[in-house]
């Protein structure tokens, strides 16, 4: 039963999963969580405007990664895989970032393509779904990019039918369009227009009309669910496999975009690192729901706590 560590370094957060992998008789692998952790490091701070990773953002990431390295060693991890996504793909000084990760973690971090990111997210997301509820469309709303993946799950293996990653996420849309606190009506309109145009590229590739179930993963979606549930504090067990209707998503987006920073910060389920960007993330999710409906896809969102981290860990089997 090897122990593995999966690290996902995105535009907004860096996350760790330490897991134990157990082979089954049918050739598949059972994954048991030992430790999950998330830090908001905002690696993509300003990268959309400058084209470079900010020194302070790299340092925040290094500090988190150093702690993750210690945690993995204490858990007896035998294999480690770290993937880096949107912000590092775009940065001119990416070599500086990868030198830091190599020196801190002791292994090379991988820049994975948007399509590979989407495939790993799908594999992690559908493992607890009823195969009869497929095909599934899995959406991963990150800080700098959003992935759509269409596929099936037979209870043992996932098959990806189509996947597309596009450059829109909670950080990117906030930095481009939502500059006021709270954002103005014109800024909100610009954000929705931007989200619609960019996400169309994904929907043109991924035929969501074939899907029966919509699954959403990652921090924006799970935070929206926690807000909708009115939780006094974040509870991953309550959030996992909860659902959001289009009306829920519209209400959440409206409330968040009308709230100022202090109001959002007072909500105990919004991580301090997401306070500035959750409104932008809500716009992305709202636009996804609208386009799914317009294209004949499922519109009720099933929220999953299992995502690309689980997919990365399973890839180490």
N, C-alpha and C positions, 0 to 999 in steps of 0.2 A: 504494500500500500504506500506508494511514493507520495511524498508531500511536495507540493509545488507552490510557487508564488507567481501570480499574474499581476502586472502593473500596467495600468492604462493612464497615459499622460495626455490629456486633452488640452483644449484652449483655455478652459476655465478651472479644471480640477485635475488632481492626480489621485488615483485610487489603487488600493492594494487588496488582493484576495489571496489568502493562504488557504489551501485546500488539500484534502486527502483524496487520492484517486484509487478506486477499487475496480478492477476488471470484473465484468460479469461473464457468465457462461455463454451468452449469445454474442460475445465479442464487443459489446458496448462498455462504457465506463460510467461508474457511479461517482458523483462528486459530492464530497461532504465538506461544508464550510468549517474552517477552524478560526478564521479571523478576517474581518472586512474593515476597511478604514478609508476615509475620504478626507482630503484637504483641498480647500480652495486656494490655488496659487496664482491664478490669472496669468498663466504663461503667455497667453496671447495679447496681453496688455499693449495696445497701440500698434500691434504688428500689421493690422490692416492699413494703417496710415503711413507707417514708417518703413515697413518691409523687414524690420529687424526685431529680434527678441530683446526686450529691455533688460539691462544688467540686473536690476532689482527683481525682475520676474524670474530670471534664471536662478538667482540666489534663493528666492522663496521655494522654488522647485527643488534645489539642492538640499535645503534643510529638511524638507518633507521626505525626500528620497533617502537621506541618511537615516532617518528614523525608521523608514520602511525596511531598510537593509538590516538593521538591528533586530526588528521584529521577526523578519524571515529567518534569521539565523537562530533566534531563540526557539522558533517553532520547528527547527530541524529540517528546513527546506532543502531538497536535493536538486531541484531544477527551477530556474527563474526565466521568465520571458517578460520583457517590457516593450510595449508598443507606444509610439508617439504619433499623434495624428495631426489635425489641421494646422495648428500654429507653426509646427516645425516644418511641415511641407512647404510653407510659404516664406520662411525666414531666410534672409541673406546670410546671417551669421549662425546658421544651423550647426556648423562644425564646432563652434564654442559650446553649444548645448550638448552635443554628443560626446565631446571630450569630458565634460562635467559628469554626465551620466555614467560613462565608462569608469572614471576614477572613483565615483561614489558607490556604484552598485557592483562593479566588478565584471559586468557583462555588457555587451553592446546593446543599446536600445535600437529598435527597428522603426524606421519610418514606413508605415504600411499605407498602401493606396486607399483611397476612399472606398473602393469596391471591396477590398479585403476587410476593411473596418466594418462594412455593412454585413459581410458574410459571417464574421465572428459574432457580431451582435445578434444576428438571427439565430445562430446555433445556441447561444446562451439563453435567448429569450423564450424559445418554444418548448424547452425540455419538460415543462410541467403542463403543457396544454393537451387537451383531448384531441387526438388525431382527427376525429370526426368534425372538429370545428375548423379544420383547414380547408383550403389553403389559407395561409396567414400572410398579412402584410405587416412587417415589423418596421417601426419608425424609431430611429435613435436621434434625438435632438441634442446636439452638443453645443459647445461654445462657439465654434467657428464653422461647423458643417452639420448637415442633416443627411441621414442615410435612409433610404427606402429599400426594403428587401421583400420580395414575394417568394414564398416557398411552401413546402409541405413538410409534415412531420409524421412519421409512421409509428411513433412510440419508441423507436430505437435510433433512427437516423433522420437528419434533416437534409432536404434537397432544395437548393436555391434555384429558383426558376428565372429570376431577374433581380438586378440590384443596381442602384445608382446613388452616388454621393454628390451633393451640391454644396456650394460654399455659402451657407446661411445658417446661423445659429444664434443663441441668445446674446453672446458678446458682440458678434459681428453686426447684427442688426441694431443693437443698442448704440454702438459707437458710430454707425453710419447715419442713423435716423432719429433716435430718441435722446436728444441732448438736453432737454429741459426737465425740471422736476416740479410737478409731474409733466409729462410731455404734452405739447400743444396738440390741438386737433390736426393741424397741418403735418406735424411730425408723425402722428399716429397713422394718418392717411399715407404718408410716404413710406412708413415701415410696412404697412400692409401691401402696398403696391410692390415694394422691393421683394417681400416674401413671396408674393404671388408669382412674380416674374421668374425668380430663381427656382422655386419649387416646381414650376411647370416643366423644367428640364428633367426633373426626376420622374414626374408623372407620365411624361411622354415615353419613357423607357420602361417603367414598371406598370403593367396593366392591372390596376387595383380592382377592376371589375371582376377579376377572377377570384378575389379573396372573399372569404366568409367572415374572418375575424381580424380586427385591427389591434395590434399589441404595441404599446409605447414603452420605451425604456429610457434610462438616464435621468439625471437630476432635475431637469426642467419638468418632465412629466410626473415624476414621483412627488416633487414639491407641490405641483398643482393639485394632485390627488390629496395630499395631506391638508392643504388649505380647504379643499372642498369638504373633507371629512370633519373639519373643525377640531382637529386634534389639539390637545393642550401641550403636547410635545411630539416630536417626530417619532413615529412608531412604524418600523419597516414591516412588521407582521400585519398591521392594519392596512398599510398601503398596498402590499403585494397582492395582486389579482383583484384589486378594487376596480371600479369602472367609472368613466366619465361620459356623460351624454353630450351631444352638441350644445344643448342649452347650458349645461354646467360649464363647458369650455368658454362659451360666449360671456357668461356672467363673470367667470374668473378673470378673463382678459379685460373686461370693462372695469371691474373693481381695481385690478392692479394698475392699469394705465391711468386711472383717476386718482390713485393714491400717491402721496409724496414719500420721500425716502424714510422719514421718521415713522410713518404709518406702517410701511412694509416691514421696517426693522423691528417693530413691536410685535410682529407675528412670530410666535415661538417656533414654528415649523419651517420658517425660511432661514436657511443658513446665512450668516452674515455676509459671506462671499457671493451670495446670489441676490442680495437685496437690490443691487443696482441693475441686474440684468433679467430678473424674473418676468418683468413686463414684456420685454422683447421676446423672451421665450414663449410667453403666452400668445403673442401675435403669431409666431411660427406654428404653434399647435392649432390655433384657431384657423389659420390658413390651410393647414393640412386637412382639418375636418371639412372645410368648405370644398376643397378640391376632391376629396374622397367622395363626398355626396354628389358633386357635379359629374363625377366619372363613374357612378354606379357602384362604388365600393362601400364597405361597412363604415358606419359612422360612430358607433359606440366604441370608446377607447378602453381596452383592458390594460391596466397598468402593471408592469412587471419590475420587480427589484433585481431580476436576473438578466444580465446583459452581456456586453462585450468581455467583461472580466471573466465570466463563466466560460465564454468561448475561448479566451486565451488560455485559461487553465486546462480546459479539455484538450487543447492542441498539444499540450505537453505529455499526454498519455503515451 
